[in-house]
Amino acid sequence: MKKIFFLIVGTLLLAQTLDFESPILVDINNTEKNISADMEKKEKNITENIEIFNENFYSQNSKVSFALIVDKQKFFKYLPSIVNSINVYLIQKGVDFNISLYNNDINISAIPQNYIIDIETNKSKILTFGDYNKTFFIPTFNKNDFNQTFENVYFGGLNFKDQINLFNNFINDRLFTISQNNQISKKLLYYETKNPFFVRNFYFPDINYNDLNNSFTILNTDISKSAQVLSTITSKEIEPFLVFSPQLCYSPAIIFLTQKKDREKLIIANSIINPPLEINDYATLLNSDIKYNWLNYATDILVNKIYNMQNAEDMFYMNDFHIYIFENQINYKTKLYKVDTSFKEVK
């Protein structure tokens, strides 16, 4: 099968290559010069002032090699962001790396790499991974989504159950939820229905806003839909006690899409705590980010795990992200935020 070599950041890749099983290309011509100039400036600063050298991101004679499986139909629009975040991290790490990209219909036995990141939405497929003599890394699911243990599978999905439990600490009266028909909404709704104050769920946009008056509401919707709900609550003069949103609304977009009054009762959960800003800055130049995009963030942490496994580093502490992986799952911490003109932690 024809392979296309794709250079994410031009000459910065040096000996690193990214192999593609399908012809998926990303136009980054407008960002190459900016990154090159920025990197040259950084290298000059390191030469002039050795104290700013960050040992976490530079290694000698280290290599990383793995396969990346993606459903190109479901994730095509997210693929450049995912791939760019991986490449930026590994470039900052200063290692030689090789990544082979495959569509999700690939026969896993035919993949030569023993380390595989799978951006997977099919739980049944993951249940078969124990049959292979390979190690898998799944950023889209949490270990708690399964009723069995895996020795050769590591998970990076957020702990949505933990986020909902933090909301439950505030809820002492009627609870309504607003969802959309997708996998994450269904997962969130499963945890929310266990709250003793749960009344009913509305599927956007079929919402009885009067029910939200003098009650608690959890938004299981994406940012644009959540912004519409918040704006409608304001326009209809509905007075909820509090409105909650899990990780789905942790983005500056929620500030841009709503008015200040719309956000007065809003509390958002976030598990992306202290991401490496240097990596995020370079990723932003390639229209990617790890500060607000939880899938990119989780994937990069799992790449850190692969690096540690292939270079005899710590098996539990992912030093570049200051986070642990215990019992095959990224050990996320969660904080709550109010939203004004920025995110402010709820103490």
Secondary structure, 3 states (H helix, E strand, C coil): CCCEECCCCHHHHCCCEEEECCCCCCCCHHHHHHHHHHHHHHHHHHHHCHHHCCHHHCCCCCEEEEEEEECHHHHCCCHHHHHHHHHHHHHHHCCEEEEEEEECCCCHHHCCCCEEEEECCCHHHHCCHHHCCCEEEECCCCHHHCCCCCCCEEECCCCHHHHHHHHHCCCCCCEEEEECCCHHHHHHHHHHCCCCCEEEEEECCCCCHHHHCCCEEEEECCHHHHHHHHHHHHHCCCCCCEEEECHHHCCCHHHHCCCCHHHCCEEEEECCCCCCHHHHHHHHHCCCCCCCCHHHHHHHHHHHHHHHHHCCCCCCEECCCCEEEECCEECCCCEEEEECCCEEECC
